[in-house]
Amino acid sequence: MSDHDVAIVGGGAVGLHLACLLAQRGADVVVLERRTEPSLASRAIGIHPPGLAALDAAGIGGAVRAEATEIRSGVALSRGRLLARVRFGGQPILALPQHRTEALLRERLHALAPGALRTGVELIGLDDDGERVALATRGDGAVRARWAVGADGIRSTTRQLLGIRMLPRRGVGGYAMADAPDTTRAGATAMLHLEQGGIVESFPMPGGQRRWVARLDAPEPGMTTAQLQRILEQRLPEPPVLPADATTSAFLARQRLAERFVRGRVVLVGDAAHEVSPIGGQGMSLGWLDGLALDAALDPAGTARAEEALAAYERARRRAAERAMRRAAWNMAMGAPAGRAELGARLALVRALAVPPGSAAVRAAFTMRGL
């Protein structure tokens, strides 16, 4: 049995980020990742200013800036007509595929603590005796640590072993997305097309690509690129042409909150603690902010004031998750399919929010201020 200060279950963006923060201050950290190979699937791309600050703290902010595409403004349109524009000023949102962000975090962790990331290791049991947490695994020897952290995503094994329930929150919707060469001439601008059939969003990406995301009445498992192409053609006056070999995915965005983030010496972070609508990558940035807060709360080498610090962590991060969910629920409602009258009311609201003081609130929501 190997013994450590902190054992992190989950080697995705949030678990790796927290491991880097802890390793930077000398903690003995181990990361247990079930997968043997990194995922290259299309996932989050948005890195908001608070999330970028968290990556700066982990030592990879410069590398992320060098690879990412800046999103400097957002526009709302309907039937090709401009409704509103919001500029993000000196703190743009960055777009970088999640697999590249994770690769940079893995490189950073390897430089800080070679061998800390263990792949092909699956958590199967937890035992917290009040002083140490013993983690039983499949694929490696048992692990013991002063603290254990569940960063193992929406289907968190850590959370299930603790018997912590996920409680539903408002906001649910089906979406489909694919990437295509950017032929929009929109440059560093995100575009939100508000249409009766549902919103279509697009975001610039590195390599001259643009991600297209369409709201659906319901998720359609096995959706093909041709099906998504038809949806875009029905809703947009100038639809993109999706490559025939594009990877198209359909998914259900929903929102849930763990009834507890802390139990004894085990703490939940990221999607294991809160499932937030993934549109725009806000869930990933929220998880990095969890990591910053937990890094400040944990005392890897001892227990001084641990209960008080972790209680404060849980209160603050629950409030942040609730705020993110309210924003996401509002966005999802604004992008849902609508009749002509309802859509007209939404468009009027968008125009009103494009001018002060509404524009400041919209800018804060887009850039994740206050989380």
LUMZAZA-52855 format. One line per field, with one value per residue (C-alpha): x, y, z; residue in one letter. Coordinates in nm, 4 decimals. Layout:
<sites>
x X; ...;
y Y; ...;
z Z; ...;
resn A; ...;
</sites>
This chain:
<sites>
x 0.0000; 0.1410; 0.0939; 0.0402; -0.0787; -0.3619; -0.5120; -0.7166; -0.9577; -0.9888; -0.7195; -0.9284; -0.8998; -1.0080; -0.8170; -0.4938; -0.5299; -0.5719; -0.2770; -0.0552; -0.1598; -0.0849; 0.2449; 0.3655; 0.3649; 0.5350; 0.2418; 0.2833; -0.0059; -0.1211; -0.3834; -0.5757; -0.7204; -0.9346; -0.8576; -0.5341; -0.5341; -0.6402; -0.9791; -0.9755; -1.3557; -1.5173; -1.5820; -1.5461; -1.3538; -1.4334; -1.1804; -1.3275; -1.1149; -1.1529; -1.0640; -0.7576; -0.6480; -0.6789; -0.4599; -0.2077; -0.1963; -0.1189; 0.1620; 0.0167; -0.1612; 0.1093; 0.1053; -0.2747; -0.2656; -0.0095; -0.2390; -0.5882; -0.8087; -0.9440; -1.3177; -1.3396; -1.7115; -2.0481; -2.3370; -2.7016; -2.8793; -3.2147; -3.2829; -2.9488; -3.0241; -2.8010; -2.9841; -2.7047; -2.3294; -2.1344; -1.7592; -1.5509; -1.2840; -0.9367; -1.0315; -1.1502; -1.2769; -1.0277; -1.1165; -0.8986; -1.0121; -1.0201; -0.7818; -0.5110; -0.5685; -0.5470; -0.2269; -0.0664; -0.1750; -0.0306; 0.3018; 0.3040; 0.2249; 0.4958; 0.7484; 0.6380; 0.5856; 0.6979; 0.4887; 0.2064; -0.0439; -0.1336; -0.3465; -0.5528; -0.6432; -1.0111; -1.1447; -1.3562; -1.3645; -1.3133; -1.2458; -1.2077; -1.0865; -1.0727; -0.6974; -0.6356; -0.8470; -0.7731; -0.8623; -0.9073; -0.8353; -0.8477; -0.5357; -0.2857; -0.2054; -0.4142; -0.3532; -0.3745; -0.3785; -0.4531; -0.7139; -0.9016; -1.0624; -1.3275; -1.2648; -1.4109; -1.6901; -2.0660; -2.0819; -1.8410; -1.7546; -1.6207; -1.9579; -2.1442; -1.9191; -1.9864; -2.3618; -2.4048; -2.7070; -2.7254; -3.0220; -3.1837; -3.1840; -3.3699; -3.2392; -3.2427; -3.2144; -3.0941; -2.8076; -2.5981; -2.2585; -1.9860; -1.6770; -1.6213; -1.3839; -1.4766; -1.6243; -1.8289; -1.5889; -1.6901; -1.3330; -1.2991; -1.6753; -1.9142; -2.2506; -2.5865; -2.8669; -3.2052; -3.4547; -3.7964; -3.6545; -3.4031; -3.0776; -2.7701; -2.4405; -2.0974; -1.7542; -1.4158; -1.1513; -0.7790; -0.6762; -0.9390; -1.2230; -1.5592; -1.7783; -2.1511; -2.4023; -2.7770; -3.0575; -3.2850; -3.6364; -3.4804; -3.1380; -3.1115; -2.8602; -2.6684; -2.7343; -2.5455; -2.3586; -2.6187; -2.8995; -2.7227; -2.6499; -3.0232; -3.1013; -2.8468; -2.9855; -3.3394; -3.2452; -2.9640; -2.9639; -2.5969; -2.5392; -2.1906; -2.1011; -2.0072; -1.7351; -1.8654; -1.6166; -1.7032; -1.7616; -2.1188; -2.2445; -2.5863; -2.6276; -2.8629; -2.7534; -2.8948; -2.8113; -2.7654; -2.6010; -2.4501; -2.6250; -2.2803; -1.9345; -1.7428; -1.7728; -1.5015; -1.1651; -1.3137; -1.4000; -1.5809; -1.4773; -1.5891; -1.8586; -1.8504; -1.9973; -2.2081; -2.3340; -2.3748; -2.4838; -2.1653; -2.2516; -1.9637; -1.7319; -1.8452; -1.8504; -1.4782; -1.3868; -1.6110; -1.4192; -1.0856; -1.2207; -1.3159; -0.9536; -0.8210; -1.0528; -0.9713; -0.5976; -0.6332; -0.8465; -0.6478; -0.3601; -0.1909; 0.0460; -0.1930; -0.5387; -0.5148; -0.8544; -0.9431; -1.3104; -1.3661; -1.1741; -1.3563; -1.6950; -1.6151; -1.5026; -1.8326; -2.0461; -1.8615; -1.8491; -2.2157; -2.3107; -2.0932; -2.2446; -2.5973; -2.5196; -2.3740; -2.6803; -2.9203; -2.7313; -2.7202; -3.0906; -3.1764; -2.9564; -3.1131; -3.4638; -3.3745; -3.2441; -3.5316; -3.7649; -4.0381; -4.3493; -4.3467; -4.4880; -4.2564; -3.9554; -4.0530; -4.0567; -3.7129; -3.5697; -3.7050; -3.5419; -3.2085; -3.2161; -3.2895; -3.0001; -2.7578; -2.7432; -2.6397; -2.7039; -2.8109; -2.4994; -2.2764; -2.4740; -2.4602; -2.0841; -2.0390; -2.2476; -2.0617; -1.7223; -1.8208; -1.7661; -1.8580; -1.8030;
y 0.0000; 0.3360; 0.6277; 0.9902; 1.3281; 1.3500; 1.0894; 1.2274; 0.9976; 1.1114; 1.2341; 1.4723; 1.8486; 1.9146; 1.6338; 1.7143; 2.0848; 2.0213; 1.7793; 2.0484; 2.3023; 2.0613; 1.9374; 2.2955; 2.3414; 2.0126; 1.7831; 1.4129; 1.3646; 1.0671; 1.0738; 0.7543; 0.7479; 0.4598; 0.5183; 0.3946; 0.6485; 1.0148; 1.0875; 1.2795; 1.3164; 1.6541; 1.8078; 2.1491; 2.4223; 2.7395; 2.8776; 3.1808; 3.4500; 3.3025; 2.9605; 3.1022; 3.2585; 2.9122; 2.7676; 3.0467; 2.9350; 2.5796; 2.7033; 2.6426; 2.9707; 3.0848; 2.7554; 2.7714; 3.1268; 3.0218; 2.7515; 2.8901; 3.1087; 3.4285; 3.4981; 3.8763; 3.9343; 3.7686; 3.8556; 3.7560; 3.7176; 3.6030; 3.5106; 3.6655; 4.0043; 4.1420; 4.1921; 4.2692; 4.2616; 4.2248; 4.2894; 4.1187; 4.3899; 4.3056; 3.9633; 3.7472; 3.3914; 3.1400; 2.8370; 2.5268; 2.1642; 1.9972; 1.7200; 1.9804; 2.1517; 1.8145; 1.7310; 2.0530; 1.9714; 1.6193; 1.7615; 2.0096; 1.7412; 1.5136; 1.7958; 1.8637; 1.5065; 1.2309; 0.9187; 1.0951; 1.0061; 0.6358; 0.5210; 0.2054; 0.2242; 0.1933; 0.2835; 0.0044; 0.0878; 0.3625; 0.3362; 0.6567; 0.5822; 0.9487; 0.9788; 0.8195; 0.7182; 0.3739; 0.3430; -0.0073; -0.0232; -0.2554; -0.2366; -0.1300; -0.1755; -0.0149; 0.3503; 0.5354; 0.9116; 1.1795; 1.3201; 1.1793; 1.3888; 1.2706; 1.4414; 1.1512; 1.3245; 1.3063; 0.9313; 0.9632; 0.6315; 0.8262; 0.9921; 0.6632; 0.4855; 0.7680; 0.7288; 1.0933; 1.1662; 1.4052; 1.6424; 1.7772; 2.1484; 2.3526; 2.3396; 2.0559; 2.0369; 1.8275; 1.9440; 1.8260; 1.9559; 1.9208; 2.1108; 2.2469; 2.4801; 2.8389; 3.0116; 3.2702; 3.5702; 3.6300; 3.6054; 3.6148; 3.6403; 3.3850; 3.3782; 3.2957; 3.2432; 3.2664; 3.0791; 2.9188; 2.5684; 2.6427; 2.8270; 2.7565; 2.8647; 2.8752; 2.9436; 2.9975; 2.7346; 2.6886; 2.5753; 2.7771; 2.5623; 2.6603; 2.4556; 2.4453; 2.3559; 2.3218; 2.2938; 1.9939; 1.9099; 1.5994; 1.4349; 1.1898; 0.9108; 0.8169; 1.1486; 1.1660; 1.4560; 1.4658; 1.5066; 1.7939; 1.9502; 1.9517; 2.1218; 2.3952; 2.4439; 2.4773; 2.7412; 2.9482; 3.1709; 3.0857; 2.7417; 2.5927; 2.2833; 2.0131; 1.7773; 1.4303; 1.2843; 1.5303; 1.3780; 1.4635; 1.4058; 1.4524; 1.4803; 1.5813; 1.8843; 1.8724; 2.0165; 1.8371; 1.9215; 1.6796; 1.6932; 1.7125; 1.8077; 1.6857; 1.3683; 1.3112; 1.3152; 1.2836; 1.5888; 1.6207; 1.8667; 1.9480; 1.7398; 1.4914; 1.7698; 1.9625; 1.8797; 2.2105; 2.2573; 2.2015; 2.4620; 2.7113; 2.5051; 2.6702; 2.3396; 2.2921; 2.6425; 2.5981; 2.2810; 2.4643; 2.7247; 2.4365; 2.3256; 2.6677; 2.6831; 2.3292; 2.3853; 2.6796; 2.4790; 2.1553; 2.1053; 1.8112; 1.7359; 1.7646; 1.8362; 2.1874; 2.3572; 2.1045; 2.0700; 2.4460; 2.5061; 2.2307; 2.3474; 2.6940; 2.5358; 2.3497; 2.6556; 2.8771; 2.6244; 2.5272; 2.8946; 2.9277; 2.6146; 2.7371; 3.0706; 2.8947; 2.6728; 2.9666; 3.1386; 2.8194; 2.7494; 3.0986; 3.0510; 2.7129; 2.8561; 3.1430; 2.8938; 2.6448; 2.5944; 2.8607; 2.9776; 3.3036; 3.5174; 3.3710; 3.4133; 3.7757; 3.8421; 3.6846; 3.8956; 4.2124; 4.1109; 4.0470; 4.3946; 4.5501; 4.3646; 4.4883; 4.8368; 4.9501; 4.8449; 4.5108; 4.4747; 4.4686; 4.1797; 3.9901; 4.0422; 3.9174; 3.6080; 3.5230; 3.5575; 3.3762; 3.6706; 3.6061; 3.2295;
z 0.0000; -0.1046; 0.1357; 0.0275; 0.1460; -0.1100; -0.3440; -0.6344; -0.8151; -1.1771; -1.4154; -1.6234; -1.6464; -1.2870; -1.1148; -1.2991; -1.2205; -0.8477; -0.8509; -1.0050; -0.7418; -0.4583; -0.6058; -0.6474; -0.2697; -0.1982; -0.1249; -0.2002; -0.4435; -0.6492; -0.9282; -1.0042; -1.3573; -1.4819; -1.8517; -1.9998; -2.2868; -2.2933; -2.4476; -2.7755; -2.7920; -2.8613; -2.5215; -2.3596; -2.5424; -2.3443; -2.0945; -1.9195; -1.7503; -1.3975; -1.5369; -1.7097; -1.3805; -1.2247; -1.5007; -1.4394; -1.0772; -1.1931; -1.4177; -1.7660; -1.8433; -2.0859; -2.2753; -2.3022; -2.4367; -2.6987; -2.8392; -2.7823; -2.9994; -2.8429; -2.8430; -2.8042; -2.8545; -2.8919; -3.1225; -3.1128; -3.4463; -3.5765; -3.9382; -4.0234; -3.8652; -3.5901; -3.2607; -3.0166; -2.9669; -2.6427; -2.6324; -2.3658; -2.3490; -2.2283; -2.0903; -2.3771; -2.3482; -2.4878; -2.6977; -2.6799; -2.7123; -2.3729; -2.4749; -2.5403; -2.2053; -2.0331; -2.2218; -2.0955; -1.7397; -1.7657; -1.8838; -1.5967; -1.3376; -1.4771; -1.4413; -1.0832; -0.9626; -1.2039; -1.1592; -0.9732; -1.2489; -1.2469; -1.5403; -1.5725; -1.2025; -1.1052; -0.7621; -0.6072; -0.2374; 0.0236; 0.3958; 0.6010; 0.9559; 1.0591; 1.0107; 0.6713; 0.3715; 0.2254; -0.1428; -0.2814; -0.6538; -0.9490; -1.1653; -0.8987; -0.5329; -0.2616; -0.1831; 0.1473; 0.1951; 0.4526; 0.2153; -0.0845; -0.3590; -0.6034; -0.9381; -1.1342; -1.3203; -1.3504; -1.2849; -0.9914; -0.8281; -0.5308; -0.4764; -0.5138; -0.2626; -0.0158; -0.0681; -0.1672; -0.3864; -0.6807; -0.6549; -0.9755; -1.0494; -1.3105; -1.6670; -1.9186; -2.2965; -2.5873; -2.8092; -3.1025; -3.2060; -3.4670; -3.5827; -3.9327; -4.1175; -4.0331; -4.3394; -4.1462; -4.1642; -3.8002; -3.6771; -3.2976; -3.2423; -3.0968; -3.2757; -3.1176; -3.3706; -3.1953; -3.4129; -3.3697; -3.3984; -3.1248; -3.0828; -3.2941; -3.1381; -3.2960; -3.1512; -3.3194; -3.2466; -3.3198; -3.6664; -3.8522; -3.7158; -3.5689; -3.3390; -3.4166; -3.1443; -3.2134; -2.9580; -3.0145; -2.9017; -2.7464; -2.7754; -3.0620; -2.9912; -3.3022; -3.4746; -3.8033; -3.9556; -4.2345; -3.9793; -3.8067; -4.1460; -4.2255; -3.8921; -3.9637; -4.3147; -4.1786; -3.9212; -4.0727; -4.3817; -4.4422; -4.2919; -4.2704; -4.4664; -4.2201; -4.3463; -4.4247; -4.1769; -3.8975; -3.5552; -3.4586; -3.1060; -2.9464; -2.5719; -2.2932; -2.0923; -1.7402; -1.4010; -1.0689; -0.7382; -0.4867; -0.1502; 0.0115; -0.1176; 0.1891; 0.3937; 0.6514; 0.4744; 0.1247; -0.0873; -0.4216; -0.6926; -1.0468; -1.2149; -0.9268; -0.7105; -0.9610; -1.3085; -1.4916; -1.8527; -2.0575; -2.3204; -2.3306; -2.1101; -1.7864; -1.5982; -1.6599; -1.5425; -1.2377; -1.1516; -1.1701; -0.9296; -0.6979; -0.7209; -0.6248; -0.3254; -0.2121; -0.2495; -0.0120; 0.2331; 0.2526; 0.4901; 0.3144; 0.6012; 0.8960; 1.0281; 1.1689; 1.1346; 0.8612; 0.9528; 0.9593; 0.6344; 0.4452; 0.5719; 0.4342; 0.1060; 0.0755; 0.1491; -0.0983; -0.3810; -0.3419; -0.3755; -0.6861; -0.8433; -0.7708; -0.9395; -1.2433; -1.2669; -1.2525; -1.5338; -1.7379; -1.6835; -1.8087; -2.1152; -2.1897; -2.1612; -2.3970; -2.6534; -2.6449; -2.9433; -2.9386; -3.1164; -3.3096; -3.0275; -2.7638; -2.9886; -3.0527; -2.6779; -2.6413; -2.9203; -2.7596; -2.4308; -2.6049; -2.7611; -2.4215; -2.2586; -2.5242; -2.3712; -2.0195; -1.7514; -1.8960; -2.1099; -1.8008; -1.6539; -1.9829; -2.0059; -1.6497; -1.7198; -2.0426; -1.8758; -1.5518; -1.3196; -0.9573; -0.9567;
resn M; S; D; H; D; V; A; I; V; G; G; G; A; V; G; L; H; L; A; C; L; L; A; Q; R; G; A; D; V; V; V; L; E; R; R; T; E; P; S; L; A; S; R; A; I; G; I; H; P; P; G; L; A; A; L; D; A; A; G; I; G; G; A; V; R; A; E; A; T; E; I; R; S; G; V; A; L; S; R; G; R; L; L; A; R; V; R; F; G; G; Q; P; I; L; A; L; P; Q; H; R; T; E; A; L; L; R; E; R; L; H; A; L; A; P; G; A; L; R; T; G; V; E; L; I; G; L; D; D; D; G; E; R; V; A; L; A; T; R; G; D; G; A; V; R; A; R; W; A; V; G; A; D; G; I; R; S; T; T; R; Q; L; L; G; I; R; M; L; P; R; R; G; V; G; G; Y; A; M; A; D; A; P; D; T; T; R; A; G; A; T; A; M; L; H; L; E; Q; G; G; I; V; E; S; F; P; M; P; G; G; Q; R; R; W; V; A; R; L; D; A; P; E; P; G; M; T; T; A; Q; L; Q; R; I; L; E; Q; R; L; P; E; P; P; V; L; P; A; D; A; T; T; S; A; F; L; A; R; Q; R; L; A; E; R; F; V; R; G; R; V; V; L; V; G; D; A; A; H; E; V; S; P; I; G; G; Q; G; M; S; L; G; W; L; D; G; L; A; L; D; A; A; L; D; P; A; G; T; A; R; A; E; E; A; L; A; A; Y; E; R; A; R; R; R; A; A; E; R; A; M; R; R; A; A; W; N; M; A; M; G; A; P; A; G; R; A; E; L; G; A; R; L; A; L; V; R; A; L; A; V; P; P; G; S; A; A; V; R; A; A; F; T; M; R; G; L;
</sites>
